[in-house]
Amino acid sequence: MKTVYISDLDGTLITRNERLSDYSLAVLNGLIDRGLSFTYATARSLFSAERAVCGLKHTLPVIVYDGALIIQPATGEVLHMLSFSGEEKERLLKALDAFGVSPVVHARENGDDKIFWLEGRESPGQARYLARRAQDRRLTPVHSAPGLCRGDTFFFACNGDYALMKGLHDELERQGFYCRIYPETYRADSHWLEILPRGATKAEAIVRLKNMLGFARAVCFGDSANDSEMFDVCDEKYAVRNADEWLKGKATGVVGYCEEDGVAKWLAENAFKAE
């Protein structure tokens, strides 16, 4: 049966320095040359993801923004996109303001990807996020709340301590928004709250990709809460050894640590056995 292999990036396929290791790059490209159908599903944008996996050969579309977009990486062609309505954006900003939270907002404006945020209102986690992308051409600081609503918006990212993010999460869910909360990678004192349009999940994007390209089976790899739903729709699902313990409980099996090329090593040993 025709199988597609899909990996999360941060904490799963790429290392702590936010790069694909030379070993994993060589192994994956060799397997792709042999016919492996491999892609990734990530909360990152295409720009950020492609920097992290620089040199990886692509034969398939990729899933970015946790499933809000499916994109052809070579051309930037958007094959599928979900976005918020104007009314939803206004309600979201009102709810965030009530909690004293300012978001980082991802959108497409006139065909270009943009990252909007209220300059001077960054949380420490958002400041770290923006600093790592200091030369990113998408960065567009704004100076009033209406500026956060420009373009077709598909991703709000809030950051703070767990209690604040959990309170906001619960209020937004009460209002009918789809959101998820999880720790900032490698920082237990900071949590991200992602807010996406309904239907924007890795799980639904994987099902759509399978149907789009005619795959019979999907095998995935992940490490944290935003991988849980894709574990529910894949035929086999593998957690890396550094994954959350509860996610390991949902997994078909556990592979090696992300820092030790666990995904690439598993694929090298097992991918073509299933074909």
C-alpha positions in Angstrom: 0.0 0.0 0.0 1.1 3.5 -0.8 2.3 5.2 2.4 3.1 8.8 3.3 5.5 9.5 6.2 4.9 12.8 8.0 7.0 14.3 10.8 6.6 17.2 13.2 9.7 19.4 13.2 10.5 21.0 16.6 11.3 18.4 19.2 10.9 15.6 16.7 12.9 15.9 13.5 15.1 18.9 14.1 17.6 19.5 16.9 17.7 22.0 19.7 19.5 24.5 17.5 16.4 24.4 15.2 18.2 22.6 12.3 18.0 19.2 10.6 21.3 17.5 11.4 23.7 16.6 8.6 23.1 12.9 9.4 19.3 13.2 9.2 19.5 15.3 6.1 21.7 12.7 4.3 19.5 9.8 5.4 16.2 11.4 4.4 17.4 12.6 1.0 18.8 9.1 0.3 15.4 7.6 1.2 13.5 10.1 -0.8 15.8 9.3 -3.8 14.7 5.7 -3.4 11.1 6.7 -3.5 10.1 7.5 0.1 7.1 9.7 0.3 8.1 12.1 3.1 6.9 15.5 4.3 6.4 17.5 7.5 3.5 19.0 9.5 4.5 21.9 11.7 3.2 24.9 13.6 6.0 26.9 11.8 5.5 29.0 8.7 6.9 27.8 5.4 9.7 30.3 5.7 10.8 29.2 9.1 10.3 25.5 8.4 12.4 25.6 5.3 15.3 27.3 7.1 15.2 24.5 9.6 15.3 21.7 7.0 17.5 23.5 4.5 18.6 21.1 1.8 15.8 18.6 2.3 14.5 17.3 -1.0 10.8 17.8 -1.5 8.4 15.7 -3.6 5.3 16.5 -1.6 3.4 19.5 -0.3 4.0 20.4 3.3 1.6 21.2 6.2 2.4 24.5 8.0 0.7 26.6 10.7 -0.6 23.5 12.4 -2.7 22.6 9.4 -4.1 26.0 8.4 -2.1 25.9 5.1 -1.0 23.2 2.8 1.8 24.5 0.5 4.0 23.4 -2.4 7.4 24.4 -0.9 9.2 24.8 -4.2 6.8 27.4 -5.5 5.0 28.7 -2.5 1.7 27.8 -4.1 -1.1 27.5 -1.5 -3.1 24.4 -2.1 -5.4 24.9 0.8 -6.0 27.6 3.4 -8.4 28.3 6.3 -8.7 31.8 7.7 -10.7 33.8 10.3 -13.7 36.0 9.4 -13.5 39.7 10.2 -16.1 39.2 13.0 -14.0 36.4 14.5 -10.9 38.5 14.5 -12.7 41.4 16.3 -14.1 39.0 19.0 -10.7 37.4 19.5 -8.9 40.7 20.0 -11.5 41.8 22.4 -11.1 38.6 24.5 -7.3 38.8 24.4 -7.4 42.4 25.5 -9.6 41.5 28.5 -6.8 39.2 29.7 -4.1 41.8 29.0 -2.6 39.6 26.2 -1.3 40.8 22.9 -0.9 38.2 20.1 1.6 37.6 17.3 -0.7 37.3 14.2 0.1 35.4 11.0 -1.7 36.4 7.8 -1.5 36.6 4.1 -1.8 40.1 2.7 -1.7 40.7 -1.1 -0.2 37.3 -1.6 2.6 37.7 0.9 3.0 36.1 4.3 3.0 38.7 7.2 3.7 38.5 10.9 1.9 41.3 12.8 2.3 42.3 16.5 1.8 45.3 18.6 5.3 46.7 19.1 6.2 47.1 22.8 3.5 44.6 23.9 5.7 41.4 23.4 5.8 38.8 26.1 9.3 37.3 26.9 8.4 34.3 24.8 7.2 36.4 21.9 10.3 38.5 22.2 12.5 35.3 21.9 10.4 34.2 18.9 10.8 37.5 17.1 14.5 37.9 17.9 15.2 34.5 16.3 13.6 35.9 13.2 15.1 39.3 13.2 15.9 39.3 9.5 12.6 37.7 8.5 11.0 39.8 5.8 7.5 38.9 7.1 7.9 40.8 10.3 5.5 43.8 10.3 5.2 45.6 13.7 2.0 47.6 14.1 1.0 50.3 16.5 -2.7 49.8 17.0 -5.1 46.9 17.4 -6.8 47.3 14.0 -3.4 46.7 12.3 -3.4 43.2 13.7 -6.5 42.4 11.5 -4.9 43.1 8.1 -5.2 40.5 5.4 -6.4 36.9 5.6 -5.5 35.8 9.2 -5.1 32.2 10.0 -3.0 32.0 13.2 -2.8 33.8 16.5 0.0 33.0 18.9 -0.1 34.1 22.5 2.5 33.5 25.1 2.8 33.7 28.9 2.8 31.6 32.1 0.5 28.6 32.3 -2.1 30.1 34.5 -2.7 33.1 32.2 -2.7 31.0 29.1 -5.0 28.3 30.6 -7.5 31.0 31.7 -7.5 32.5 28.2 -7.7 29.1 26.6 -10.8 28.2 28.6 -12.5 31.5 27.9 -11.9 31.2 24.1 -13.1 27.7 24.0 -16.3 28.9 25.9 -16.8 31.3 23.0 -16.4 28.6 20.4 -12.8 29.2 19.3 -10.4 26.3 18.5 -7.2 26.7 20.5 -4.5 24.6 22.1 -1.9 25.2 24.8 1.5 23.7 25.2 4.9 24.5 26.8 7.5 26.6 24.9 10.1 24.1 23.6 12.9 23.7 26.2 11.3 26.2 28.6 8.9 24.8 31.2 8.2 28.3 32.6 6.5 29.6 29.4 3.5 28.4 27.4 2.1 29.1 24.0 -1.5 29.4 23.2 -2.3 28.9 19.5 -5.7 30.0 18.1 -6.6 28.7 14.7 -9.7 28.6 12.4 -12.0 25.7 12.9 -10.7 22.7 11.0 -7.1 23.9 11.0 -5.4 20.9 12.5 -2.6 18.7 11.5 -5.1 15.8 11.6 -7.5 17.3 9.1 -4.6 18.5 6.9 -3.1 15.0 6.8 -6.5 13.5 5.8 -6.8 16.1 3.1 -3.3 15.5 1.8 -3.8 11.7 1.8 -7.0 12.2 -0.3 -5.4 14.8 -2.6 -2.4 12.6 -3.5 -4.0 9.1 -3.2 -2.1 7.7 -0.3 -3.7 4.6 1.4 -1.7 4.9 4.7 -0.1 7.6 6.8 2.7 7.2 9.4 3.6 10.1 11.6 6.1 11.2 14.2 5.7 13.7 17.0 6.6 14.9 20.5 3.9 17.1 22.1 0.3 18.2 22.4 -0.1 19.7 19.0 0.8 16.3 17.5 -1.9 14.5 19.4 -4.7 14.9 16.9 -2.6 13.7 14.0 -1.8 10.5 16.0 -5.6 9.9 16.0 -5.8 9.8 12.2 -2.6 8.0 11.2 -2.3 4.3 10.7 1.0 4.2 12.7 2.3 6.9 15.0 5.6 7.1 16.7 6.7 9.4 19.6 10.3 10.4 19.9 11.9 9.4 23.3 11.9 13.0 24.5 8.1 13.2 23.9 5.5 13.9 26.5 4.7 10.7 28.4 1.0 10.8 27.7 1.7 11.1 24.0 3.9 8.0 24.1 0.8 6.2 25.5 -1.0 6.9 22.2 1.9 5.8 20.1 2.4 2.7 18.1 6.0 2.8 19.3 8.8 5.0 20.6 11.8 6.0 18.4 15.1 7.6 19.5 15.6 11.1 20.8 15.3 14.1 18.4 18.8 15.1 19.3 20.0 11.6 18.2 18.2 11.4 14.8 15.5 9.1 16.0 13.1 9.7 13.2 15.7 9.3 10.4 17.2 6.1 12.0 13.7 4.6 12.3 12.9 5.4 8.7 16.2 4.0 7.5 15.5 0.7 9.2 11.7 0.4 8.7 10.2 2.5 5.9 10.6 0.1 3.0 9.5 -2.9 5.0 6.0 -1.7 4.9 5.9 -1.2 1.1 
